[in-house]
Amino acid sequence: MRFAKWLLVLSALLIAAFPALAQETLEVGATVEGMLTASEPFIEYTFESAGDQRVSITLVSDDFDCYLVLYDADGIEIASDDDSAGNLDSRIGPLTLDAGTYTVRATSYAHRNSVDSISSGAFTLSVAEFETNLIEYTQRVEGELTSAALTANYSFRGEAGDAVVIRLESSDFDSYLTLRDTAGNELTYNDDGAGNLNSLIGPFMLPETGEYLIEARSLGGTSTGRYTLSLDRVEMAQIAYGEKVEVTFDARNSAFYFAFDASAGDVITVTANSGGSIDTRLTLNDQYNYQLISDDDSGSGFDPEILNYVINSSGTYSLVVQASAPGEGTVELTISRGELPSLDDGAQTIRFSDSVYERSLRFTGEAGENVTLNITTASGTMSPSIDITQNGMSIGYTSSSSITSLSFSFVTPDDGDVLVRINEYSYNNAELTVELAR
């Protein structure tokens, strides 16, 4: 009897501490607005699936970092998501549901990770039947994002090893592209890879044969307007250090794609010499399709050049050389091993632009030596981020904004090469002088 009374008291205390929270009903295709508060840190909604139904669930808020959880009829969690919708918003799906009742929980990332943490604010939740448009290789389609359809979804079938290039362009909004597999897992994404706030995925190698999903939307997921989406399968030519390859641009060939193998620590230089016949742009992507660096006019005669870029990890990298505007001309592409300027030889001058924002230097360190890095700008201000590494480990880091000079001291733990990587985030033409005091 005492035990039963104790259970009743405990239950009462739990109810007082965690009052019953709202559970509402909505239909597939509906959008609802709600509010998280201190007393309601999550809200649950139930909906019915007719079976073999493909849905996408999206939670958007300007007030908190969203988190979505989906439960089946037995209360078992079958899916969850934090930021797949971008901008700290959440999206589950697309996924195919069996017939039955499902519950979706709208909450915050903070509360999901700690019941004592609460984020409050307004949100919008939608449960939509996932509809896709078909797109095929070489196809270029036009469409429009509206307030009723803020995301456009396209599906295509690809073969394992296909190198695909997907481009989303709009003069109405800042575009954003996501590529997913048939289960809805994100494979890669891009914001501004095509320039002018347009998006470019690729060349991306498809991992397996099957259906793939392209998600086209604005960066914030709330803008509307016209867009153009294109999908192409491209040929990836192999290129190796020391090779020179000649490519010819014309009305049918506006971009060329190359792959090469690199090892961690490699210093590479890539040039695309046209002799003034055509204006081109160079882009280097890593093995995950992340754009590492892009250049337009840093080389000779306004040709592009990627100078002394340090490879962080071993793998297969891709190079894209594309015409900046329609035209004809021949370009000689060269990839070679570079050599970093050495601070052992004295002060070094490095230059940045709106597209070249990373430069690297080196020096020979001695174990236990205290050294100081002095950086000054020739004119204007700089906003540098500086990372010092030795043997792949960071031994010093600093950053600052809108300054004209900087002094940074650190200790080299071992004998041997030290890498000084400088990122300049003012995105303007800048000339810096770097000197080592020891």
Secondary structure, 3 states (H helix, E strand, C coil): CHHHHHHHHHHHHHHHHCCCCCEEECCCCEEEEEEECCCCCEEEEEEEECCCEEEEEEEECCCCCEEEEEECCCCCEEEEECCCCECCEEEEEEEEECCEEEEEEEEEHHHHHCCCCCCCEEEEEEEEECCCEECCCCCEEEEEEECCECEEEEEEEECCCCEEEEEEECCCCCEEEEEEECCCCEEEEECCCCECCEEEEEEEECCCCEEEEEEEEECCCCCCEEEEEEEEEECEEECCCCCEEEEEEECCECEEEEEEEECCCCEEEEEEECCCCCCEEEEEECCCCCEEEEECCCCHHHCCEEEEEECCCCEEEEEEEEECCCCCEEEEEEEEECCCCEHHHCCEEEEECCCCCEEEEEEEECCCEEEEEEEEECCCCECEEEEEEECCEEEEEEECCCECEEEEEEEECCCEEEEEEEEECCCCCEEEEEEEEC
